[in-house]
Amino acid sequence: MDKIVLEINGAALDLTDDKYTESYSAVDNVNVSEAGTNLRAVVRTHIPTLSVSYKCTAGQKALLDGFNRASSLSCTKWCEEDSGEAISWACYMSNYSADLIVETPTTRFYKVSFKLIDLES
């Protein structure tokens, strides 16, 4: 599996062994002319939405809790598959959930999931 690193406000998450999906969309405007022809103008393309399911410690969960409360985040994604090119964008966190999966006397581990949605879409 390719190594994927996602940075949220400068904090790096290594997503190599976790569930990670991305999708891209476009924003367009469609109007109908007087002759009845559809006129389409593409305003913006390649708008990212990332879905992440991630295993983390209680300390990392606390960091993600803070990101969930933030109105905007600065994200950067790097993947070996993308020839090492980093992609950066402004986004917000949506559908955040955290479930306790293991608790020991010294550590707690959580399964967190969330979506990062582009702010300008």
N, CA, C and O atoms as a Tinker XYZ file with bonds, in Angstrom:
   484  protein
     1  N      0.848000   -1.191000    0.000000    73     2
     2  CA     0.000000    0.000000    0.000000    64     1     3
     3  C      0.884000    1.242000    0.000000    63     2     4     5
     4  O      1.924000    1.268000    0.658000    81     3
     5  N      0.480000    2.248000   -0.722000    73     3     6
     6  CA     1.240000    3.491000   -0.783000    64     5     7
     7  C      1.163000    4.239000    0.531000    63     6     8     9
     8  O      0.167000    4.177000    1.252000    81     7
     9  N      2.237000    4.945000    0.823000    73     7    10
    10  CA     2.273000    5.771000    2.027000    64     9    11
    11  C      1.514000    7.062000    1.751000    63    10    12    13
    12  O      1.779000    7.755000    0.768000    81    11
    13  N      0.570000    7.376000    2.629000    73    11    14
    14  CA    -0.221000    8.593000    2.514000    64    13    15
    15  C     -0.044000    9.379000    3.812000    63    14    16    17
    16  O     -0.268000    8.847000    4.900000    81    15
    17  N      0.354000   10.627000    3.698000    73    15    18
    18  CA     0.483000   11.488000    4.868000    64    17    19
    19  C     -0.483000   12.650000    4.694000    63    18    20    21
    20  O     -0.479000   13.329000    3.667000    81    19
    21  N     -1.305000   12.869000    5.703000    73    19    22
    22  CA    -2.248000   13.978000    5.708000    64    21    23
    23  C     -1.864000   14.897000    6.849000    63    22    24    25
    24  O     -1.761000   14.458000    7.994000    81    23
    25  N     -1.651000   16.163000    6.550000    73    23    26
    26  CA    -1.360000   17.162000    7.578000    64    25    27
    27  C     -2.575000   18.042000    7.762000    63    26    28    29
    28  O     -3.121000   18.581000    6.799000    81    27
    29  N     -2.996000   18.184000    9.016000    73    27    30
    30  CA    -4.092000   19.086000    9.353000    64    29    31
    31  C     -3.527000   20.126000   10.305000    63    30    32    33
    32  O     -3.096000   19.792000   11.408000    81    31
    33  N     -3.527000   21.377000    9.888000    73    31    34
    34  CA    -2.951000   22.476000   10.665000    64    33    35
    35  C     -1.551000   22.139000   11.164000    63    34    36    37
    36  O     -1.189000   22.469000   12.293000    81    35
    37  N     -0.766000   21.477000   10.313000    73    35    38
    38  CA     0.620000   21.162000   10.635000    64    37    39
    39  C      0.830000   19.851000   11.377000    63    38    40    41
    40  O      1.977000   19.431000   11.532000    81    39
    41  N     -0.222000   19.186000   11.841000    73    39    42
    42  CA    -0.106000   17.901000   12.543000    64    41    43
    43  C     -0.247000   16.770000   11.529000    63    42    44    45
    44  O     -1.258000   16.687000   10.831000    81    43
    45  N      0.761000   15.894000   11.441000    73    43    46
    46  CA     0.781000   14.839000   10.427000    64    45    47
    47  C      0.098000   13.571000   10.911000    63    46    48    49
    48  O      0.323000   13.122000   12.035000    81    47
    49  N     -0.746000   12.992000   10.044000    73    47    50
    50  CA    -1.378000   11.699000   10.279000    64    49    51
    51  C     -0.861000   10.750000    9.206000    63    50    52    53
    52  O     -0.995000   11.035000    8.016000    81    51
    53  N     -0.275000    9.632000    9.606000    73    51    54
    54  CA     0.201000    8.622000    8.646000    64    53    55
    55  C     -0.940000    7.653000    8.399000    63    54    56    57
    56  O     -1.314000    6.896000    9.295000    81    55
    57  N     -1.497000    7.665000    7.201000    73    55    58
    58  CA    -2.698000    6.882000    6.890000    64    57    59
    59  C     -2.393000    5.625000    6.090000    63    58    60    61
    60  O     -3.270000    5.112000    5.395000    81    59
    61  N     -1.172000    5.120000    6.171000    73    59    62
    62  CA    -0.770000    3.974000    5.361000    64    61    63
    63  C     -1.647000    2.752000    5.607000    63    62    64    65
    64  O     -2.053000    2.096000    4.648000    81    63
    65  N     -1.948000    2.430000    6.847000    73    63    66
    66  CA    -2.684000    1.207000    7.164000    64    65    67
    67  C     -4.130000    1.457000    7.579000    63    66    68    69
    68  O     -4.785000    0.553000    8.097000    81    67
    69  N     -4.622000    2.630000    7.368000    73    67    70
    70  CA    -5.979000    2.955000    7.785000    64    69    71
    71  C     -6.858000    3.207000    6.564000    63    70    72    73
    72  O     -6.370000    3.303000    5.438000    81    71
    73  N     -8.165000    3.310000    6.810000    73    71    74
    74  CA    -9.102000    3.518000    5.711000    64    73    75
    75  C     -9.090000    4.990000    5.293000    63    74    76    77
    76  O     -9.250000    5.896000    6.110000    81    75
    77  N     -8.895000    5.187000    4.001000    73    75    78
    78  CA    -8.775000    6.531000    3.474000    64    77    79
    79  C     -9.350000    6.530000    2.063000    63    78    80    81
    80  O     -8.933000    5.728000    1.227000    81    79
    81  N    -10.295000    7.410000    1.790000    73    79    82
    82  CA   -10.825000    7.535000    0.436000    64    81    83
    83  C    -10.899000    9.019000    0.087000    63    82    84    85
    84  O    -11.050000    9.878000    0.955000    81    83
    85  N    -10.790000    9.285000   -1.183000    73    83    86
    86  CA   -10.936000   10.669000   -1.635000    64    85    87
    87  C    -11.804000   10.697000   -2.880000    63    86    88    89
    88  O    -11.816000    9.765000   -3.685000    81    87
    89  N    -12.521000   11.789000   -3.006000    73    87    90
    90  CA   -13.337000   11.998000   -4.192000    64    89    91
    91  C    -13.175000   13.455000   -4.621000    63    90    92    93
    92  O    -12.819000   14.322000   -3.823000    81    91
    93  N    -13.442000   13.693000   -5.881000    73    91    94
    94  CA   -13.302000   15.040000   -6.431000    64    93    95
    95  C    -14.572000   15.408000   -7.169000    63    94    96    97
    96  O    -15.206000   14.563000   -7.802000    81    95
    97  N    -14.936000   16.675000   -7.083000    73    95    98
    98  CA   -16.138000   17.143000   -7.757000    64    97    99
    99  C    -15.821000   18.458000   -8.471000    63    98   100   101
   100  O    -14.723000   19.004000   -8.366000    81    99
   101  N    -16.815000   18.936000   -9.190000    73    99   102
   102  CA   -16.681000   20.207000   -9.904000    64   101   103
   103  C    -17.905000   21.062000   -9.598000    63   102   104   105
   104  O    -18.983000   20.542000   -9.309000    81   103
   105  N    -17.728000   22.354000   -9.665000    73   103   106
   106  CA   -18.829000   23.297000   -9.520000    64   105   107
   107  C    -19.080000   23.902000  -10.887000    63   106   108   109
   108  O    -18.163000   24.399000  -11.541000    81   107
   109  N    -20.334000   23.854000  -11.310000    73   107   110
   110  CA   -20.662000   24.446000  -12.599000    64   109   111
   111  C    -21.997000   25.173000  -12.509000    63   110   112   113
   112  O    -22.779000   24.967000  -11.581000    81   111
   113  N    -22.232000   26.016000  -13.483000    73   111   114
   114  CA   -23.499000   26.730000  -13.614000    64   113   115
   115  C    -24.109000   26.359000  -14.958000    63   114   116   117
   116  O    -23.438000   26.396000  -15.989000    81   115
   117  N    -25.380000   26.003000  -14.936000    73   115   118
   118  CA   -26.082000   25.673000  -16.180000    64   117   119
   119  C    -27.255000   26.632000  -16.316000    63   118   120   121
   120  O    -28.096000   26.739000  -15.424000    81   119
   121  N    -27.297000   27.323000  -17.443000    73   119   122
   122  CA   -28.390000   28.236000  -17.751000    64   121   123
   123  C    -28.971000   27.839000  -19.104000    63   122   124   125
   124  O    -28.301000   27.200000  -19.915000    81   123
   125  N    -30.204000   28.220000  -19.334000    73   123   126
   126  CA   -30.860000   27.931000  -20.606000    64   125   127
   127  C    -30.961000   29.235000  -21.389000    63   126   128   129
   128  O    -31.445000   30.248000  -20.885000    81   127
   129  N    -30.495000   29.184000  -22.627000    73   127   130
   130  CA   -30.549000   30.368000  -23.479000    64   129   131
   131  C    -31.979000   30.581000  -23.976000    63   130   132   133
   132  O    -32.846000   29.736000  -23.755000    81   131
   133  N    -32.225000   31.711000  -24.648000    73   131   134
   134  CA   -33.542000   31.996000  -25.215000    64   133   135
   135  C    -33.944000   30.953000  -26.245000    63   134   136   137
   136  O    -35.132000   30.699000  -26.446000    81   135
   137  N    -32.955000   30.348000  -26.901000    73   135   138
   138  CA   -33.236000   29.339000  -27.920000    64   137   139
   139  C    -33.449000   27.951000  -27.310000    63   138   140   141
   140  O    -33.712000   26.988000  -28.031000    81   139
   141  N    -33.333000   27.848000  -25.958000    73   139   142
   142  CA   -33.539000   26.564000  -25.298000    64   141   143
   143  C    -32.294000   25.700000  -25.194000    63   142   144   145
   144  O    -32.382000   24.524000  -24.842000    81   143
   145  N    -31.149000   26.266000  -25.493000    73   143   146
   146  CA   -29.891000   25.537000  -25.415000    64   145   147
   147  C    -29.328000   25.640000  -23.999000    63   146   148   149
   148  O    -29.357000   26.712000  -23.394000    81   147
   149  N    -28.820000   24.534000  -23.474000    73   147   150
   150  CA   -28.156000   24.563000  -22.172000    64   149   151
   151  C    -26.763000   25.145000  -22.325000    63   150   152   153
   152  O    -25.977000   24.705000  -23.164000    81   151
   153  N    -26.471000   26.142000  -21.503000    73   151   154
   154  CA   -25.158000   26.777000  -21.500000    64   153   155
   155  C    -24.500000   26.433000  -20.165000    63   154   156   157
   156  O    -24.983000   26.823000  -19.103000    81   155
   157  N    -23.400000   25.702000  -20.235000    73   155   158
   158  CA   -22.720000   25.248000  -19.022000    64   157   159
   159  C    -21.399000   25.968000  -18.886000    63   158   160   161
   160  O    -20.610000   26.033000  -19.828000    81   159
   161  N    -21.162000   26.513000  -17.691000    73   159   162
   162  CA   -19.889000   27.148000  -17.368000    64   161   163
   163  C    -19.304000   26.434000  -16.159000    63   162   164   165
   164  O    -19.904000   26.433000  -15.084000    81   163
   165  N    -18.142000   25.830000  -16.330000    73   163   166
   166  CA   -17.467000   25.157000  -15.222000    64   165   167
   167  C    -16.707000   26.220000  -14.442000    63   166   168   169
   168  O    -15.814000   26.885000  -14.967000    81   167
   169  N    -17.084000   26.363000  -13.175000    73   167   170
   170  CA   -16.498000   27.394000  -12.330000    64   169   171
   171  C    -15.217000   26.902000  -11.681000    63   170   172   173
   172  O    -14.232000   27.635000  -11.599000    81   171
   173  N    -15.234000   25.656000  -11.219000    73   171   174
   174  CA   -14.089000   25.111000  -10.494000    64   173   175
   175  C    -14.087000   23.597000  -10.610000    63   174   176   177
   176  O    -15.145000   22.971000  -10.541000    81   175
   177  N    -12.917000   23.002000  -10.785000    73   175   178
   178  CA   -12.809000   21.552000  -10.875000    64   177   179
   179  C    -11.849000   21.021000   -9.821000    63   178   180   181
   180  O    -11.129000   21.782000   -9.176000    81   179
   181  N    -11.851000   19.716000   -9.658000    73   179   182
   182  CA   -10.933000   19.010000   -8.771000    64   181   183
   183  C    -11.063000   19.474000   -7.310000    63   182   184   185
   184  O    -10.063000   19.749000   -6.647000    81   183
   185  N    -12.302000   19.555000   -6.825000    73   183   186
   186  CA   -12.567000   19.956000   -5.443000    64   185   187
   187  C    -12.508000   18.697000   -4.570000    63   186   188   189
   188  O    -13.322000   17.791000   -4.750000    81   187
   189  N    -11.554000   18.624000   -3.623000    73   187   190
   190  CA   -11.384000   17.385000   -2.863000    64   189   191
   191  C    -12.350000   17.241000   -1.688000    63   190   192   193
   192  O    -12.702000   18.219000   -1.028000    81   191
   193  N    -12.769000   16.000000   -1.445000    73   191   194
   194  CA   -13.442000   15.582000   -0.222000    64   193   195
   195  C    -12.738000   14.310000    0.224000    63   194   196   197
   196  O    -12.659000   13.346000   -0.537000    81   195
   197  N    -12.228000   14.300000    1.443000    73   195   198
   198  CA   -11.495000   13.153000    1.952000    64   197   199
   199  C    -12.271000   12.513000    3.099000    63   198   200   201
   200  O    -12.756000   13.208000    3.992000    81   199
   201  N    -12.385000   11.196000    3.071000    73   199   202
   202  CA   -12.990000   10.433000    4.162000    64   201   203
   203  C    -11.891000    9.612000    4.810000    63   202   204   205
   204  O    -11.152000    8.899000    4.130000    81   203
   205  N    -11.786000    9.717000    6.140000    73   203   206
   206  CA   -10.708000    9.057000    6.867000    64   205   207
   207  C    -11.295000    8.270000    8.030000    63   206   208   209
   208  O    -12.174000    8.755000    8.741000    81   207
   209  N    -10.800000    7.055000    8.214000    73   207   210
   210  CA   -11.089000    6.254000    9.391000    64   209   211
   211  C     -9.737000    5.865000    9.952000    63   210   212   213
   212  O     -8.942000    5.228000    9.261000    81   211
   213  N     -9.460000    6.236000   11.194000    73   211   214
   214  CA    -8.094000    6.260000   11.697000    64   213   215
   215  C     -8.038000    5.743000   13.126000    63   214   216   217
   216  O     -8.886000    6.106000   13.940000    81   215
   217  N     -7.057000    4.900000   13.452000    73   215   218
   218  CA    -6.839000    4.440000   14.828000    64   217   219
   219  C     -5.818000    5.358000   15.476000    63   218   220   221
   220  O     -4.765000    5.633000   14.901000    81   219
   221  N     -6.136000    5.837000   16.688000    73   219   222
   222  CA    -5.225000    6.786000   17.325000    64   221   223
   223  C     -5.252000    6.657000   18.843000    63   222   224   225
   224  O     -6.095000    5.962000   19.409000    81   223
   225  N     -4.317000    7.339000   19.484000    73   223   226
   226  CA    -4.245000    7.378000   20.949000    64   225   227
   227  C     -5.154000    8.493000   21.472000    63   226   228   229
   228  O     -5.707000    9.280000   20.704000    81   227
   229  N     -5.291000    8.537000   22.785000    73   227   230
   230  CA    -6.129000    9.574000   23.401000    64   229   231
   231  C     -5.583000   10.973000   23.124000    63   230   232   233
   232  O     -6.359000   11.911000   22.939000    81   231
   233  N     -4.267000   11.126000   23.092000    73   231   234
   234  CA    -3.671000   12.429000   22.796000    64   233   235
   235  C     -3.984000   12.892000   21.380000    63   234   236   237
   236  O     -4.299000   14.061000   21.155000    81   235
   237  N     -3.895000   11.971000   20.433000    73   235   238
   238  CA    -4.230000   12.314000   19.055000    64   237   239
   239  C     -5.719000   12.596000   18.909000    63   238   240   241
   240  O     -6.116000   13.462000   18.130000    81   239
   241  N     -6.547000   11.863000   19.659000    73   239   242
   242  CA    -7.994000   12.108000   19.631000    64   241   243
   243  C     -8.308000   13.513000   20.133000    63   242   244   245
   244  O     -9.162000   14.195000   19.567000    81   243
   245  N     -7.631000   13.948000   21.184000    73   243   246
   246  CA    -7.849000   15.295000   21.720000    64   245   247
   247  C     -7.521000   16.348000   20.659000    63   246   248   249
   248  O     -8.228000   17.348000   20.533000    81   247
   249  N     -6.446000   16.121000   19.897000    73   247   250
   250  CA    -6.081000   17.029000   18.811000    64   249   251
   251  C     -7.183000   17.063000   17.750000    63   250   252   253
   252  O     -7.559000   18.138000   17.282000    81   251
   253  N     -7.702000   15.891000   17.367000    73   251   254
   254  CA    -8.780000   15.825000   16.377000    64   253   255
   255  C    -10.074000   16.445000   16.911000    63   254   256   257
   256  O    -10.829000   17.046000   16.146000    81   255
   257  N    -10.338000   16.307000   18.218000    73   255   258
   258  CA   -11.503000   16.963000   18.827000    64   257   259
   259  C    -11.439000   18.474000   18.595000    63   258   260   261
   260  O    -12.445000   19.104000   18.268000    81   259
   261  N    -10.246000   19.045000   18.767000    73   259   262
   262  CA   -10.059000   20.480000   18.526000    64   261   263
   263  C    -10.262000   20.849000   17.071000    63   262   264   265
   264  O    -10.863000   21.879000   16.768000    81   263
   265  N     -9.760000   20.008000   16.159000    73   263   266
   266  CA    -9.958000   20.263000   14.729000    64   265   267
   267  C    -11.446000   20.244000   14.379000    63   266   268   269
   268  O    -11.899000   21.016000   13.534000    81   267
   269  N    -12.198000   19.362000   15.027000    73   267   270
   270  CA   -13.633000   19.269000   14.755000    64   269   271
   271  C    -14.371000   20.551000   15.147000    63   270   272   273
   272  O    -15.382000   20.892000   14.532000    81   271
   273  N    -13.881000   21.257000   16.157000    73   271   274
   274  CA   -14.510000   22.504000   16.605000    64   273   275
   275  C    -14.082000   23.716000   15.779000    63   274   276   277
   276  O    -14.715000   24.769000   15.850000    81   275
   277  N    -13.017000   23.573000   14.999000    73   275   278
   278  CA   -12.493000   24.705000   14.225000    64   277   279
   279  C    -13.392000   24.998000   13.016000    63   278   280   281
   280  O    -13.923000   24.083000   12.387000    81   279
   281  N    -13.548000   26.276000   12.710000    73   279   282
   282  CA   -14.379000   26.648000   11.561000    64   281   283
   283  C    -13.654000   26.442000   10.236000    63   282   284   285
   284  O    -14.298000   26.287000    9.198000    81   283
   285  N    -12.317000   26.439000   10.261000    73   283   286
   286  CA   -11.562000   26.144000    9.041000    64   285   287
   287  C    -10.243000   25.482000    9.410000    63   286   288   289
   288  O     -9.688000   25.717000   10.483000    81   287
   289  N     -9.756000   24.653000    8.499000    73   287   290
   290  CA    -8.503000   23.934000    8.682000    64   289   291
   291  C     -7.647000   24.104000    7.442000    63   290   292   293
   292  O     -8.163000   24.292000    6.340000    81   291
   293  N     -6.349000   24.038000    7.626000    73   291   294
   294  CA    -5.419000   24.039000    6.510000    64   293   295
   295  C     -4.882000   22.620000    6.365000    63   294   296   297
   296  O     -4.225000   22.113000    7.275000    81   295
   297  N     -5.153000   21.973000    5.231000    73   295   298
   298  CA    -4.761000   20.580000    5.037000    64   297   299
   299  C     -3.807000   20.437000    3.862000    63   298   300   301
   300  O     -3.880000   21.161000    2.869000    81   299
   301  N     -2.909000   19.471000    4.020000    73   299   302
   302  CA    -1.986000   19.096000    2.960000    64   301   303
   303  C     -1.949000   17.587000    2.894000    63   302   304   305
   304  O     -1.824000   16.920000    3.920000    81   303
   305  N     -2.057000   17.037000    1.679000    73   303   306
   306  CA    -2.002000   15.592000    1.478000    64   305   307
   307  C     -0.824000   15.279000    0.575000    63   306   308   309
   308  O     -0.617000   15.922000   -0.454000    81   307
   309  N     -0.046000   14.266000    0.986000    73   307   310
   310  CA     1.065000   13.792000    0.188000    64   309   311
   311  C      0.928000   12.292000    0.034000    63   310   312   313
   312  O      0.627000   11.593000    1.002000    81   311
   313  N      1.143000   11.790000   -1.165000    73   311   314
   314  CA     1.023000   10.361000   -1.433000    64   313   315
   315  C      2.109000    9.952000   -2.414000    63   314   316   317
   316  O      2.374000   10.653000   -3.391000    81   315
   317  N      2.745000    8.794000   -2.143000    73   315   318
   318  CA     3.762000    8.285000   -3.066000    64   317   319
   319  C      3.185000    8.088000   -4.461000    63   318   320   321
   320  O      3.880000    8.284000   -5.458000    81   319
   321  N      1.915000    7.699000   -4.530000    73   319   322
   322  CA     1.252000    7.459000   -5.811000    64   321   323
   323  C      1.159000    8.725000   -6.658000    63   322   324   325
   324  O      1.142000    8.651000   -7.887000    81   323
   325  N      1.098000    9.879000   -6.008000    73   323   326
   326  CA     0.976000   11.171000   -6.707000    64   325   327
   327  C      2.333000   11.761000   -7.072000    63   326   328   329
   328  O      2.452000   12.977000   -7.222000    81   327
   329  N      3.348000   10.931000   -7.216000    73   327   330
   330  CA     4.713000   11.371000   -7.552000    64   329   331
   331  C      5.278000   12.324000   -6.505000    63   330   332   333
   332  O      6.112000   13.171000   -6.827000    81   331
   333  N      4.846000   12.198000   -5.290000    73   331   334
   334  CA     5.379000   13.023000   -4.223000    64   333   335
   335  C      4.868000   14.442000   -4.201000    63   334   336   337
   336  O      5.368000   15.259000   -3.428000    81   335
   337  N      3.885000   14.766000   -5.027000    73   335   338
   338  CA     3.347000   16.121000   -5.072000    64   337   339
   339  C      2.392000   16.349000   -3.905000    63   338   340   341
   340  O      1.490000   15.545000   -3.672000    81   339
   341  N      2.587000   17.433000   -3.178000    73   339   342
   342  CA     1.705000   17.776000   -2.066000    64   341   343
   343  C      0.540000   18.618000   -2.572000    63   342   344   345
   344  O      0.723000   19.526000   -3.383000    81   343
   345  N     -0.656000   18.307000   -2.086000    73   343   346
   346  CA    -1.858000   19.048000   -2.447000    64   345   347
   347  C     -2.358000   19.741000   -1.186000    63   346   348   349
   348  O     -2.560000   19.083000   -0.165000    81   347
   349  N     -2.561000   21.046000   -1.235000    73   347   350
   350  CA    -3.010000   21.813000   -0.065000    64   349   351
   351  C     -4.328000   22.489000   -0.357000    63   350   352   353
   352  O     -4.587000   22.889000   -1.493000    81   351
   353  N     -5.176000   22.622000    0.671000    73   351   354
   354  CA    -6.457000   23.287000    0.516000    64   353   355
   355  C     -7.012000   23.669000    1.885000    63   354   356   357
   356  O     -6.591000   23.137000    2.913000    81   355
   357  N     -7.960000   24.599000    1.879000    73   355   358
   358  CA    -8.683000   25.011000    3.089000    64   357   359
   359  C     -9.956000   24.183000    3.166000    63   358   360   361
   360  O    -10.654000   24.017000    2.166000    81   359
   361  N    -10.263000   23.658000    4.360000    73   359   362
   362  CA   -11.424000   22.783000    4.493000    64   361   363
   363  C    -11.984000   22.866000    5.909000    63   362   364   365
   364  O    -11.496000   23.630000    6.742000    81   363
   365  N    -13.012000   22.071000    6.163000    73   363   366
   366  CA   -13.548000   21.914000    7.514000    64   365   367
   367  C    -13.825000   20.439000    7.747000    63   366   368   369
   368  O    -13.955000   19.665000    6.799000    81   367
   369  N    -13.915000   20.051000    9.026000    73   367   370
   370  CA   -14.154000   18.657000    9.392000    64   369   371
   371  C    -15.649000   18.439000    9.590000    63   370   372   373
   372  O    -16.330000   19.256000   10.211000    81   371
   373  N    -16.152000   17.324000    9.053000    73   371   374
   374  CA   -17.567000   16.985000    9.142000    64   373   375
   375  C    -17.709000   15.510000    9.510000    63   374   376   377
   376  O    -16.792000   14.722000    9.282000    81   375
   377  N    -18.846000   15.138000   10.074000    73   375   378
   378  CA   -19.166000   13.745000   10.418000    64   377   379
   379  C    -18.118000   13.106000   11.317000    63   378   380   381
   380  O    -17.794000   11.929000   11.156000    81   379
   381  N    -17.594000   13.868000   12.254000    73   379   382
   382  CA   -16.556000   13.366000   13.149000    64   381   383
   383  C    -17.160000   12.442000   14.201000    63   382   384   385
   384  O    -18.178000   12.765000   14.812000    81   383
   385  N    -16.526000   11.289000   14.406000    73   383   386
   386  CA   -16.920000   10.389000   15.493000    64   385   387
   387  C    -15.670000    9.725000   16.047000    63   386   388   389
   388  O    -14.695000    9.519000   15.326000    81   387
   389  N    -15.705000    9.392000   17.332000    73   387   390
   390  CA   -14.581000    8.731000   17.994000    64   389   391
   391  C    -15.143000    7.649000   18.913000    63   390   392   393
   392  O    -15.966000    7.927000   19.785000    81   391
   393  N    -14.691000    6.415000   18.707000    73   391   394
   394  CA   -15.148000    5.281000   19.507000    64   393   395
   395  C    -13.955000    4.644000   20.207000    63   394   396   397
   396  O    -12.931000    4.366000   19.583000    81   395
   397  N    -14.098000    4.416000   21.506000    73   395   398
   398  CA   -13.058000    3.754000   22.278000    64   397   399
   399  C    -12.994000    2.287000   21.841000    63   398   400   401
   400  O    -14.007000    1.589000   21.863000    81   399
   401  N    -11.798000    1.816000   21.441000    73   399   402
   402  CA   -11.681000    0.421000   21.005000    64   401   403
   403  C    -10.839000   -0.417000   21.966000    63   402   404   405
   404  O    -11.087000   -1.615000   22.103000    81   403
   405  N     -9.850000    0.182000   22.636000    73   403   406
   406  CA    -9.008000   -0.535000   23.598000    64   405   407
   407  C     -8.681000    0.404000   24.738000    63   406   408   409
   408  O     -8.332000    1.567000   24.533000    81   407
   409  N     -8.802000   -0.127000   25.951000    73   407   410
   410  CA    -8.407000    0.657000   27.114000    64   409   411
   411  C     -7.524000   -0.203000   27.994000    63   410   412   413
   412  O     -7.919000   -1.291000   28.414000    81   411
   413  N     -6.324000    0.291000   28.273000    73   411   414
   414  CA    -5.407000   -0.367000   29.190000    64   413   415
   415  C     -5.227000    0.559000   30.379000    63   414   416   417
   416  O     -5.693000    1.698000   30.340000    81   415
   417  N     -4.562000    0.104000   31.441000    73   415   418
   418  CA    -4.354000    1.007000   32.580000    64   417   419
   419  C     -3.580000    2.280000   32.234000    63   418   420   421
   420  O     -3.700000    3.287000   32.932000    81   419
   421  N     -2.783000    2.238000   31.154000    73   419   422
   422  CA    -1.964000    3.408000   30.826000    64   421   423
   423  C     -2.364000    4.124000   29.536000    63   422   424   425
   424  O     -1.977000    5.276000   29.337000    81   423
   425  N     -3.122000    3.479000   28.663000    73   423   426
   426  CA    -3.401000    4.055000   27.346000    64   425   427
   427  C     -4.819000    3.739000   26.892000    63   426   428   429
   428  O     -5.385000    2.702000   27.238000    81   427
   429  N     -5.372000    4.644000   26.122000    73   427   430
   430  CA    -6.651000    4.425000   25.436000    64   429   431
   431  C     -6.420000    4.572000   23.941000    63   430   432   433
   432  O     -5.687000    5.457000   23.500000    81   431
   433  N     -7.051000    3.695000   23.164000    73   431   434
   434  CA    -6.986000    3.779000   21.713000    64   433   435
   435  C     -8.391000    3.970000   21.170000    63   434   436   437
   436  O     -9.343000    3.348000   21.640000    81   435
   437  N     -8.509000    4.841000   20.172000    73   435   438
   438  CA    -9.799000    5.193000   19.583000    64   437   439
   439  C     -9.801000    4.916000   18.082000    63   438   440   441
   440  O     -8.763000    4.959000   17.421000    81   439
   441  N    -10.968000    4.638000   17.574000    73   439   442
   442  CA   -11.205000    4.577000   16.136000    64   441   443
   443  C    -11.969000    5.853000   15.806000    63   442   444   445
   444  O    -13.126000    6.004000   16.196000    81   443
   445  N    -11.331000    6.763000   15.094000    73   443   446
   446  CA   -11.972000    8.025000   14.724000    64   445   447
   447  C    -12.274000    8.005000   13.230000    63   446   448   449
   448  O    -11.561000    7.377000   12.448000    81   447
   449  N    -13.324000    8.689000   12.854000    73   447   450
   450  CA   -13.636000    8.840000   11.439000    64   449   451
   451  C    -14.166000   10.249000   11.216000    63   450   452   453
   452  O    -14.803000   10.842000   12.087000    81   451
   453  N    -13.888000   10.762000   10.037000    73   451   454
   454  CA   -14.323000   12.120000    9.697000    64   453   455
   455  C    -14.182000   12.351000    8.213000    63   454   456   457
   456  O    -13.542000   11.575000    7.503000    81   455
   457  N    -14.786000   13.426000    7.756000    73   455   458
   458  CA   -14.631000   13.901000    6.377000    64   457   459
   459  C    -14.004000   15.276000    6.409000    63   458   460   461
   460  O    -14.304000   16.080000    7.292000    81   459
   461  N    -13.141000   15.548000    5.458000    73   459   462
   462  CA   -12.600000   16.882000    5.255000    64   461   463
   463  C    -13.228000   17.422000    3.968000    63   462   464   465
   464  O    -13.012000   16.883000    2.882000    81   463
   465  N    -14.001000   18.484000    4.109000    73   463   466
   466  CA   -14.758000   19.036000    2.992000    64   465   467
   467  C    -14.207000   20.414000    2.637000    63   466   468   469
   468  O    -14.006000   21.258000    3.511000    81   467
   469  N    -13.971000   20.628000    1.369000    73   467   470
   470  CA   -13.401000   21.875000    0.877000    64   469   471
   471  C    -14.293000   23.063000    1.253000    63   470   472   473
   472  O    -15.513000   23.005000    1.099000    81   471
   473  N    -13.678000   24.129000    1.744000    73   471   474
   474  CA   -14.433000   25.322000    2.138000    64   473   475
   475  C    -14.968000   26.117000    0.952000    63   474   476   477
   476  O    -15.971000   26.819000    1.076000    81   475
   477  N    -14.315000   26.011000   -0.177000    73   475   478
   478  CA   -14.692000   26.853000   -1.318000    64   477   479
   479  C    -15.622000   26.154000   -2.295000    63   478   480   481
   480  O    -15.896000   26.688000   -3.370000    81   479
   481  N    -16.114000   24.967000   -1.945000    73   479   482
   482  CA   -16.963000   24.237000   -2.899000    64   481   483
   483  C    -18.355000   24.813000   -2.968000    63   482   484
   484  O    -19.193000   24.316000   -3.721000    81   483
